[in-house]
Amino acid sequence: MTDNNMHGADDGRKGFWSWLSVNPGYRAISGVLLKTERRRFWLLAALPILWALVGNLGPIIKMFDISFYEAYPLTAGREVGYTLEHWRAFFTTHVFYVPFFRTIMFSMMLTASTLILTYPVAYFLARHVRKNRQMLFLLIVLIPFWVGEIVRTYAIMILLGNKGLINMLLQYVGFIERPIPFMYTSFSLGVGIVYLTSLYMLLPLYSALEKIPHSMSEAAADLGAGPWARFRRVTLPLSKAGIASGCTLVFLISTGFYATPVMLGGPSSTLFSETIAGTFAVAADRWPQGAMFSSIMLITTLTIAAIFLKIMGRGGKGVL
Amino acid sequence: MTRHTRIIMSMIYWAFIIYLFVPLSVMVLMGFKDSKFIGFPIKGYTLEWYRIVFQDMEVLSIFGYSLAIALASTFLALVIGTWAAILLSQKKFFGKMVVFALICLPAVIPGIISAIALRIFSQTINLNPGMLAIILGHTVHSVPFVVLVGMARLSSQPMSHVEAAQDLGADTVITFFRVTLPYMVPALIGAGIFCMLTSFDDFVRSFFLGGYEPTLPVYIFAQLRTGMSPEINAISAVVLLITAVLGLTAERLMRRM
């Protein structure tokens, strides 16, 4: 590949580049712009740094800023007034903080369930499946994960509906007489979110487990460790990095879904993303409040992720 | 490991594969069902829903709109992402880790928060909800991915390539276009396809940043608010097919390099 690229440039392009490199106009400009090491650096660095500040950091800072505004978008001629009212209202209003804490708890529980569900899968894949089959498996499981949130959520709706596959199978084997109303509950929402996020757990776990040499377990077995002890004292600590990054990813991603809770959840499982979206609805127009909700959500999720990574990092060093 | 745990684990392994594929398979199957009602039992099969979808001008124009957004945001993400990847592959400079963290920031921000922040931001810079705002949002989301793939590719580039070009008299810009960029191309094509997929399938940013014209996922979402219908299954099946083909192509390109 490399060699092709090095020598395979067609003559037309070669002509252009050699023409350009002796072109007086270009020489004049590049002579000024590329003269010193420092200029070359800034020519390279200016755009990415500007992008990071304006495109990535700008919206977040503006969001924090707006959360202290009295009103936004501003009507003509109105001055910006700052207030702490939205932040106060959050901590004192039941319909605001209940979905918030529910979302945090729910995402943590889902992260734990995803870990428990995918750990055996990753372990089996890394340890008991032949190498060439492992690649095939990873390729196949990637397909559902490339498909977007909406299509996959819809697939879960069809699966769990009253006339869905699960209810039909249960009725067919005579387990139940009437369909179980799975939909619009925490259960359907949980199934949907795990369906959307499990790959983000599976891949880090797999790459951590795959790196552990078999000789480690064998050595432990020679020293008299049983299967459970081998798992708990050798495999589990060595896969800690995978667990840490998988859990962080799944936690952060699962708090960010909006369409899935709307489509699969019910009134008793309202998540905070729905509360946030409600403040941006055309009729509501409570932007500062929505900005405040988003800010508190961002601070909380990133803090939890940081604490978790810290604990896992330290624990990992202690074990090794 | 004992025999029993091994058998249990292989069962969990297969159950996981079934869990991944059954919902999508049932969804595709329902798109061929000879009835307006989504659910079992299935009495007969038809291609009628596909015919309706492919003749529906509204769906086709929404498809084109989503595709245009995906192409534009992918192009921008590739330019900015490649640029940033080269910057971050330079030898140490002051604040390198901070720049890296800032550039990858969108990758760790939950979707809804990123969408809201961008909605507020586009309001403050007087960018009305619509195509440009969605393109901005998708570009922000895609850049970290291009940067990570680009950096991985650059880490395997021998320094001698760049040095040889410079010994032969090429300046920094010409070295980039003649040596570094061609070396990155296979990785960038793969990354570009993934950016297109994430943009095309994105819901939350398109929903909050969009104007009256919906992208395809937003359209499906709106249709589902009024109830399921086999046309949605047909659209979803087409999306699934395109996604799988593009994704596997990108994966192959990135593996081969």
Interface residues (C-beta under 8 A of the other chain):
Chain A: M1 T2 N5 M6 A9 W17 L20 S21 S30 L34 R40 F41 L43 L44 A45 L47 P48 I49 W51 A52 L53 G55 N56 L57 G58 P59 I60 K62 M63 I66 Y72 P73 L117 T118 P120 V121 Y123 F124 L125 H128 F137 L139 I140 V141 L142 I143 P144 W146 V147 G148 E149 I150 V151 R152 Y154 A155 I156 M157 I158 L159 G161 N162 K163 G164 L165 M168 Y195 S198 P227 L252 I253 T255 G256 F257 Y258 A259 M263 S273 I276 A277 F280 W287 G290 A291 S294 M297 L298 T301 L302 A305
Chain B: M1 T2 T5 R6 I8 M9 S10 I12 Y13 F16 I17 Y19 L20 F21 V22 P23 L24 V26 M27 M30 F37 I38 G39 F40 P41 I80 W83 A84 I86 L87 L88 Q90 F93 V99 L102 I103 L105 P106 V108 I109 P110 G111 I112 I113 S114 A115 I116 A117 L118 R119 I120 F121 Q123 T124 L136 T139 V140 V143 H161 G169 A170 D171 T172 V173 I174 F177 R178 V179 P182 Y183 V185 P186 L197 F200 D201 D202 F203 V204 F207 F208 P217 I220 F221 L224 M228 I232 N233 S236 V239 L240 T243 A244 L246 G247 L248 E251 R256 M257
